[in-house]
């Protein structure tokens, strides 16, 4: 048995597409662009070269994620690689390697802004006066 784990960080290349299987299981498909830095041999300059990765999410999380993710969203994904093969209508064999996501972390706000990471709402700071003589609850 081998290790099959992958971690990628990038931006969605299209809006996620939510579907259901015949048995009713939700399936969310999306594409993620992951930049790789390479030195251009002719110019000597470093360039960002995109890799386009297909990502699939199964189950209850698929529907929830479809409401929050959109084209351009920055995400971190942890999952495993899955290879599939099929034959197209012309009889040609096709194959692809995709990531089946186990965990997805939002790295940009819902409005699609980049950088800074997802910020959870902050709780108001409490003061000693707020406790009004009560014991501290920890």
Secondary structure, 3 states (H helix, E strand, C coil): CCCCCEEEEEEECCCCEEEECCCCCEEEEEEEEEEEEEECCCCCCEEEEEEEEEEEEECHHHHHHHHHCCCCCEEEEEEEEEEEEEECCCCCEEEEEEEEEEEEEECCCCCCCCCCCCCCCCCCCCCHHHHCCCCCCC
